Amino acid sequence: MYRPTAFQEDNLDKLVAFMRANSFATLVSSVEAVPCASHIPLVIAMQGQVVKLSGHLSKQNPQWQAFGSAESLAIFTGPHAYISPTQYEKHESVPTWNYIAVHAYGVPKIIMLNDSPKAMNKMINQMIDAYEVDYQSHWDGLSNQFREGMMDGIVGFEMTVTRLERKYKLSQNRSQVDRETVSNTLLQSFDPAARAVGVEMKQNLESN
């Protein structure tokens, strides 16, 4: 990820909170030298200062064949908005886009029901706890045959994040006046995503 210094963010707690709030991620791997991507929900866990991601793919999805040996990339994206140069004090300015993105790299460790039923159950329970905790009783009430059939049709994984790249592009390279003007304009937008970027900009201004 291209990350000019002005747009870098190094607060790990802030990044993990962002990843959890935007956990429907894009997982990218290379299968036989061909890029392969899946759009999947992930569970983000912290063990000390180490970030771990877990999730699953269908067994029919060839992407999991890259797991275990090659690095994968999980891309988390949040709100984004077009920024018009008319918002700037300087007339000779260019259009741009404000956004937040986090890239997490690591080698996914494969979890198969036949090889590690305990790890598969843990992954499923983490997913339920993260996305619909009330579903746990429903899941527990299913027959063993049905649950095992579902789990046998997927490939779970856990990925220890070895590298995090984060970019908070919120006009930090502009003047205070420009940043306040852009933030206020976005906050008045009819577009919810633009307003969300305005909120992020306002918070960023107030924290600096």
Rosetta silent file (secondary structure, phi, psi, omega in degrees, C-alpha in Angstrom):
SEQUENCE: MYRPTAFQEDNLDKLVAFMRANSFATLVSSVEAVPCASHIPLVIAMQGQVVKLSGHLSKQNPQWQAFGSAESLAIFTGPHAYISPTQYEKHESVPTWNYIAVHAYGVPKIIMLNDSPKAMNKMINQMIDAYEVDYQSHWDGLSNQFREGMMDGIVGFEMTVTRLERKYKLSQNRSQVDRETVSNTLLQSFDPAARAVGVEMKQNLESN
SCORE:     score description
SCORE:     0.000 S_00000001
   1 L     0.000  132.518  175.077    0.000    0.000    0.000 S_00000001
   2 L   -75.982  120.145 -173.399    1.293    3.453   -0.885 S_00000001
   3 L  -134.234   86.790  172.768    1.312    5.330    2.436 S_00000001
   4 L   -55.904  149.474 -174.986    2.651    8.883    2.553 S_00000001
   5 H   -52.772  -39.265 -176.603    3.759    9.790    6.064 S_00000001
   6 H   -61.687  -24.019 -173.764    0.855   12.197    6.624 S_00000001
   7 H  -104.725    4.804 -178.732   -1.686    9.382    6.200 S_00000001
   8 E   -78.899  148.226  178.507   -0.089    6.683    8.355 S_00000001
   9 L  -135.250  126.489 -173.802   -1.792    5.474   11.536 S_00000001
  10 L  -118.092    4.823  179.961    0.059    3.427   14.159 S_00000001
  11 L   -78.901  106.636 -173.949   -2.386    3.133   17.067 S_00000001
  12 H   -61.377  -41.981  179.915   -2.996   -0.638   17.245 S_00000001
  13 H   -61.163  -40.661  178.854   -6.163   -0.373   19.367 S_00000001
  14 H   -64.947  -39.930 -179.412   -7.624    2.092   16.870 S_00000001
  15 H   -68.471  -42.799  178.858   -6.762   -0.186   13.955 S_00000001
  16 H   -64.070  -40.221  177.498   -8.272   -3.284   15.576 S_00000001
  17 H   -61.651  -40.937  178.231  -11.446   -1.336   16.371 S_00000001
  18 H   -64.434  -44.388  179.783  -11.629   -0.268   12.724 S_00000001
  19 H   -61.931  -40.917  179.573  -11.110   -3.833   11.497 S_00000001
  20 H   -67.909  -35.585  179.333  -13.845   -5.128   13.784 S_00000001
  21 H   -74.265  -18.132 -178.257  -16.242   -2.400   12.656 S_00000001
  22 L  -131.003   52.123 -167.583  -15.497   -3.255    9.004 S_00000001
  23 L   -82.902   -3.978  172.088  -14.943   -6.991    9.311 S_00000001
  24 E   -82.522   96.641 -167.298  -16.495   -8.024    5.984 S_00000001
  25 E  -107.150  170.766  172.138  -13.106   -8.086    4.312 S_00000001
  26 E  -106.179  118.541  179.807  -11.495   -9.005    1.012 S_00000001
  27 E  -101.017  121.733 -175.305   -9.056  -11.900    1.388 S_00000001
  28 E  -115.465  131.402  176.567   -6.462  -12.068   -1.386 S_00000001
  29 E  -137.611  172.584  176.137   -4.151  -15.003   -2.114 S_00000001
  30 E  -116.728  116.508  179.679   -2.160  -16.307   -5.064 S_00000001
  31 E  -109.842  110.722 -177.911   -3.239  -19.690   -6.453 S_00000001
  32 L    54.288   46.456  176.340   -0.779  -21.040   -9.024 S_00000001
  33 L    68.396   13.414  177.461    0.533  -17.499   -9.609 S_00000001
  34 E  -113.640  126.096  178.147   -2.983  -16.176  -10.280 S_00000001
  35 E   -60.504  137.787 -179.277   -4.493  -13.610   -7.856 S_00000001
  36 E  -136.867  134.168 -176.746   -7.602  -14.943   -6.126 S_00000001
  37 E  -133.490  143.778  174.851   -9.929  -12.971   -3.840 S_00000001
  38 E  -130.837  144.862  179.023  -12.900  -13.809   -1.625 S_00000001
  39 E  -104.749  109.286 -170.202  -15.241  -11.445    0.196 S_00000001
  40 E  -143.032  153.488  172.665  -15.837  -12.932    3.643 S_00000001
  41 E   -77.005  141.126  178.558  -16.569  -12.002    7.262 S_00000001
  42 L  -123.921  153.432  172.902  -13.578  -12.338    9.565 S_00000001
  43 E  -103.433  129.185 -178.508  -13.176  -12.519   13.320 S_00000001
  44 E  -108.182  120.309 -178.856  -10.472  -10.247   14.714 S_00000001
  45 E  -124.040  152.311  177.381   -8.886  -11.341   17.978 S_00000001
  46 E  -115.513  132.434  171.600   -6.048   -9.945   20.067 S_00000001
  47 E  -124.195   95.365 -171.155   -3.496  -12.047   21.966 S_00000001
  48 L    67.288 -120.865  177.246   -1.349   -9.498   23.725 S_00000001
  49 L  -102.163   12.327 -179.006   -0.074   -7.286   20.901 S_00000001
  50 E  -100.741  131.368  178.479   -0.621   -9.979   18.260 S_00000001
  51 E   -97.234  131.550  176.948   -3.617   -9.752   15.907 S_00000001
  52 E  -123.519  137.123  177.864   -5.227  -12.979   14.727 S_00000001
  53 E  -113.853  142.701  176.183   -7.861  -13.343   12.016 S_00000001
  54 E  -140.837  153.629 -179.658  -10.122  -16.342   11.549 S_00000001
  55 E  -179.239 -161.138  179.430  -12.827  -17.339    9.105 S_00000001
  56 E  -156.448  158.009  175.007  -13.699  -19.957    6.533 S_00000001
  57 E  -124.687  159.317  170.950  -14.167  -20.631    2.822 S_00000001
  58 E   -65.494  144.725  176.127  -16.232  -23.182    0.951 S_00000001
  59 L   -61.099  -24.249  179.912  -14.251  -26.330    0.131 S_00000001
  60 L   -76.889  -12.300 -179.818  -15.214  -25.680   -3.480 S_00000001
  61 L   -82.517  116.627 -175.783  -13.327  -22.368   -3.381 S_00000001
  62 H   -69.034   -9.480 -176.062   -9.809  -23.053   -4.734 S_00000001
  63 H   -60.547  -32.868 -175.743   -8.327  -20.139   -2.807 S_00000001
  64 H   -64.989  -16.982  178.858   -7.744  -22.246    0.308 S_00000001
  65 H   -66.017  -17.639  177.291   -5.168  -24.284   -1.630 S_00000001
  66 H   -85.097  -11.886 -177.348   -2.803  -21.326   -1.189 S_00000001
  67 L   -70.093  155.781  174.168   -3.123  -21.476    2.589 S_00000001
  68 L    91.520  -24.505 -177.131   -0.410  -22.906    4.800 S_00000001
  69 L  -129.683  -32.514 -176.114    2.545  -21.955    2.626 S_00000001
  70 L  -112.663  152.723  179.236    1.962  -18.578    0.986 S_00000001
  71 L   -72.705  140.518  173.228    1.160  -15.171    2.424 S_00000001
  72 E  -116.777  165.378 -178.425   -2.379  -13.844    2.070 S_00000001
  73 E  -128.586  123.831  173.689   -3.705  -10.305    2.400 S_00000001
  74 E  -103.101  124.790 -177.426   -6.905   -9.274    4.190 S_00000001
  75 E  -108.657  121.426  177.459   -8.178   -5.851    3.127 S_00000001
  76 E  -110.403  125.667  179.948  -10.477   -3.923    5.451 S_00000001
  77 E  -125.657  148.721  179.712  -12.112   -0.793    4.042 S_00000001
  78 E  -119.114 -153.102 -178.988  -14.373    1.798    5.597 S_00000001
  79 E   -65.681  154.212  179.076  -16.242    4.878    4.400 S_00000001
  80 E  -146.024  159.091 -177.398  -14.861    6.895    1.509 S_00000001
  81 E  -158.521  142.227  173.610  -15.749   10.161   -0.204 S_00000001
  82 E   -70.853  137.819  178.307  -14.833   12.296   -3.185 S_00000001
  83 E  -117.776  114.972 -179.158  -13.183   15.586   -2.245 S_00000001
  84 L   -77.582  139.228  177.665  -13.720   18.457   -4.659 S_00000001
  85 H   -66.948  -12.563  177.676  -10.839   20.928   -5.155 S_00000001
  86 H   -69.365  -11.461  179.655  -13.418   23.706   -4.843 S_00000001
  87 H   -81.709  -11.935 -173.967  -13.250   23.097   -1.079 S_00000001
  88 L   -93.184  153.195  176.823   -9.669   24.345   -0.875 S_00000001
  89 L   -64.801  -40.345 -177.703   -8.369   27.853   -0.323 S_00000001
  90 L   -80.772  124.512 -175.866   -5.884   27.472   -3.170 S_00000001
  91 L   -64.210  -40.832 -178.620   -7.593   27.696   -6.571 S_00000001
  92 L   -85.735   80.147  179.196   -5.013   25.510   -8.321 S_00000001
  93 L  -131.494  165.693 -176.205   -5.795   22.239   -6.544 S_00000001
  94 L  -116.741  154.957  175.569   -6.737   18.771   -7.760 S_00000001
  95 L   -66.522  155.430  176.792   -9.633   16.418   -6.977 S_00000001
  96 E  -154.568 -172.066 -178.679   -8.955   13.519   -4.620 S_00000001
  97 E  -137.921  133.539  174.733  -10.623   10.863   -2.494 S_00000001
  98 E  -101.914  141.934 -177.486  -10.585   10.432    1.291 S_00000001
  99 E  -166.633  170.033  174.222  -10.798    6.957    2.785 S_00000001
 100 E  -128.227  134.465  177.346   -9.585    4.550    5.457 S_00000001
 101 E  -147.395  145.725  176.024   -8.071    1.150    4.710 S_00000001
 102 E  -129.310  130.043  175.935   -6.123   -1.463    6.644 S_00000001
 103 E  -109.661  127.030  179.418   -4.104   -4.273    5.041 S_00000001
 104 E  -119.159  125.050 -177.146   -3.269   -7.321    7.159 S_00000001
 105 E  -110.576  148.126  175.689   -0.731   -9.892    5.949 S_00000001
 106 E   175.348  172.929  177.983   -0.063  -13.403    7.185 S_00000001
 107 L  -103.414  111.699 -179.119   -0.007  -17.100    6.290 S_00000001
 108 E   -66.536  135.500  175.716   -3.408  -18.721    6.974 S_00000001
 109 E   -96.356  124.969 -175.296   -3.291  -21.993    8.881 S_00000001
 110 E   -71.509  138.915  175.307   -5.823  -24.489    7.527 S_00000001
 111 E  -123.546  115.436  178.254   -8.509  -25.902    9.829 S_00000001
 112 L  -115.553  143.404 -178.520  -10.299  -29.067    8.636 S_00000001
 113 L   -59.024  -45.646 -177.042  -13.025  -30.887   10.547 S_00000001
 114 L   -66.443  -32.966 -176.857  -11.414  -34.312   10.098 S_00000001
 115 L   -84.492  -36.599 -174.502   -7.977  -33.067   11.149 S_00000001
 116 L  -149.427   75.523 -179.142   -8.930  -30.772   14.004 S_00000001
 117 H   -59.603  -33.979 -179.984  -12.580  -30.890   15.127 S_00000001
 118 H   -64.671  -45.443  179.405  -11.752  -28.882   18.259 S_00000001
 119 H   -66.515  -37.071  177.927  -10.224  -26.029   16.239 S_00000001
 120 H   -64.354  -44.665  177.778  -13.132  -26.127   13.762 S_00000001
 121 H   -62.613  -39.638  178.519  -15.671  -25.871   16.588 S_00000001
 122 H   -62.194  -44.280 -179.910  -13.706  -22.997   18.125 S_00000001
 123 H   -62.545  -44.248  179.298  -13.686  -21.114   14.812 S_00000001
 124 H   -62.877  -44.739 -179.599  -17.449  -21.608   14.342 S_00000001
 125 H   -64.485  -35.562  176.347  -18.201  -20.501   17.906 S_00000001
 126 H   -65.495  -40.048  177.983  -16.048  -17.387   17.449 S_00000001
 127 H   -63.129  -44.449  179.582  -17.974  -16.520   14.286 S_00000001
 128 H   -63.138  -44.824 -179.211  -21.297  -16.951   16.074 S_00000001
 129 H   -62.640  -33.493 -177.747  -20.118  -14.888   19.041 S_00000001
 130 H   -80.269  -33.315 -169.986  -18.956  -12.099   16.718 S_00000001
 131 H  -114.002  -27.259  177.690  -21.939  -11.960   14.364 S_00000001
 132 L  -161.749   81.428 -173.920  -25.038  -13.430   16.036 S_00000001
 133 L   -60.782  -30.164 -179.848  -24.572  -14.527   19.605 S_00000001
 134 L   -70.055  -15.211  179.656  -28.256  -15.516   19.906 S_00000001
 135 H   -75.049  -14.500 -176.224  -27.733  -18.099   17.147 S_00000001
 136 H   -56.370  -44.576 -178.439  -25.572  -20.201   19.488 S_00000001
 137 H   -66.112  -34.974  177.583  -28.557  -21.981   21.060 S_00000001
 138 H   -65.956  -45.639  179.048  -29.967  -22.677   17.580 S_00000001
 139 H   -61.083  -44.884 -179.703  -26.616  -24.076   16.427 S_00000001
 140 H   -64.406  -25.117 -178.515  -26.291  -26.226   19.532 S_00000001
 141 L   -85.306   -6.714  178.038  -29.795  -27.590   18.911 S_00000001
 142 L   -74.000  154.517  178.560  -28.989  -28.860   15.420 S_00000001
 143 L   -66.855  151.702  178.238  -28.331  -32.548   14.946 S_00000001
 144 H   -58.836  -37.169 -179.053  -24.701  -33.655   14.995 S_00000001
 145 H   -62.813  -42.373 -178.910  -25.130  -35.004   11.475 S_00000001
 146 H   -69.069  -45.107 -179.028  -26.290  -31.620   10.146 S_00000001
 147 H   -63.631  -44.014 -179.884  -23.591  -29.637   11.949 S_00000001
 148 H   -66.042  -33.841  176.886  -20.827  -31.980   10.863 S_00000001
 149 H   -64.263  -41.570  177.513  -22.131  -31.848    7.305 S_00000001
 150 H   -64.573  -46.903 -176.822  -21.921  -28.056    7.341 S_00000001
 151 H   -70.129  -27.917  178.374  -18.439  -28.031    8.865 S_00000001
 152 H   -73.252  -16.144 -179.185  -17.214  -30.732    6.478 S_00000001
 153 L   -92.320    3.786 -178.634  -18.139  -28.476    3.559 S_00000001
 154 E  -127.400  162.718  171.967  -15.848  -25.638    4.601 S_00000001
 155 E  -118.543  113.235  177.661  -12.173  -24.969    5.162 S_00000001
 156 E   -84.720  165.609  176.575  -11.527  -22.890    8.242 S_00000001
 157 E  -155.583  155.175  170.076   -8.385  -20.900    8.844 S_00000001
 158 E  -128.416  133.056 -176.888   -6.569  -18.812   11.412 S_00000001
 159 E  -125.738  114.756  173.070   -4.087  -16.189   10.288 S_00000001
 160 E   -77.425  123.542 -177.536   -1.562  -14.579   12.608 S_00000001
 161 L   -75.976  119.718 -179.586   -0.992  -11.069   11.279 S_00000001
 162 L   -99.027  -15.529 -179.220    2.708  -10.552   10.637 S_00000001
 163 E  -154.196  131.997  176.307    2.385   -7.131    9.031 S_00000001
 164 E  -118.608  128.648  172.919   -0.201   -4.346    9.223 S_00000001
 165 E  -118.957  128.900 -174.435   -0.367   -1.487    6.732 S_00000001
 166 E  -134.881  141.704 -178.706   -2.852    1.251    7.473 S_00000001
 167 E  -137.206  116.844  175.759   -3.847    4.402    5.673 S_00000001
 168 E  -109.963   89.409 -177.269   -6.108    7.099    7.097 S_00000001
 169 E   -90.852   93.433 -173.665   -6.358    9.550    4.197 S_00000001
 170 L  -128.011   40.801  177.125   -8.296   12.393    5.792 S_00000001
 171 L    65.036   25.848 -178.842   -6.765   15.505    4.205 S_00000001
 172 L   -64.912  -17.089  179.400   -3.940   15.626    6.762 S_00000001
 173 L   -87.574    4.030  179.100   -1.696   17.120    4.068 S_00000001
 174 L  -103.327  170.234  178.928   -3.943   20.169    3.770 S_00000001
 175 L   -69.047  163.667  177.417   -4.126   23.311    5.875 S_00000001
 176 H   -57.426  -42.125 -179.910   -6.256   23.493    9.014 S_00000001
 177 H   -63.118  -45.759  179.521   -8.746   25.704    7.182 S_00000001
 178 H   -61.262  -43.372 -178.028   -9.021   23.281    4.259 S_00000001
 179 H   -64.699  -40.977  178.155   -9.505   20.315    6.565 S_00000001
 180 H   -66.827  -39.409  179.039  -12.247   22.052    8.517 S_00000001
 181 H   -64.034  -47.095 -179.882  -13.997   23.146    5.303 S_00000001
 182 H   -63.293  -45.156  179.675  -13.890   19.644    3.827 S_00000001
 183 H   -59.418  -47.897 -179.300  -15.050   18.054    7.083 S_00000001
 184 H   -63.550  -38.378  178.396  -17.982   20.449    7.465 S_00000001
 185 H   -64.431  -44.754  179.764  -19.002   19.953    3.829 S_00000001
 186 H   -64.640  -37.501 -179.820  -18.974   16.175    4.178 S_00000001
 187 H   -63.987  -21.990  179.903  -20.969   16.336    7.413 S_00000001
 188 L   -96.314    2.718 -177.135  -23.737   18.123    5.499 S_00000001
 189 L   -72.063  153.884  174.167  -23.813   15.582    2.662 S_00000001
 190 L   -81.446  -12.775 -179.060  -26.854   13.446    1.857 S_00000001
 191 L   -85.435  118.731 -178.861  -24.485   10.496    1.318 S_00000001
 192 H   -58.515  -36.876  179.653  -24.069    8.459    4.550 S_00000001
 193 H   -65.362  -41.461  178.542  -20.555    7.360    3.533 S_00000001
 194 H   -63.849  -41.582  178.011  -19.495   10.967    2.962 S_00000001
 195 H   -63.174  -37.940  178.986  -20.908   11.964    6.346 S_00000001
 196 H   -63.859  -38.004  176.116  -19.012    9.096    7.974 S_00000001
 197 H   -66.046  -38.893  176.959  -15.775   10.398    6.456 S_00000001
 198 H   -60.286  -40.077  177.811  -16.680   13.838    7.778 S_00000001
 199 H   -63.282  -45.715  178.446  -17.063   12.381   11.269 S_00000001
 200 H   -60.380  -42.031  179.502  -13.658   10.680   11.014 S_00000001
 201 H   -64.042  -42.383  179.936  -12.089   13.942    9.852 S_00000001
 202 H   -62.286  -44.390  178.841  -13.692   15.894   12.688 S_00000001
 203 H   -63.496  -40.228  179.239  -12.437   13.383   15.262 S_00000001
 204 H   -64.768  -39.690  177.202   -8.982   13.477   13.709 S_00000001
 205 H   -63.859  -42.212 -176.158   -8.942   17.281   13.850 S_00000001
 206 H   -71.804  -24.615 -178.306  -10.026   17.323   17.477 S_00000001
 207 H   -86.927   -9.514 -178.360   -7.368   14.779   18.516 S_00000001
 208 L  -106.685    0.000    0.000   -4.495   16.762   16.966 S_00000001
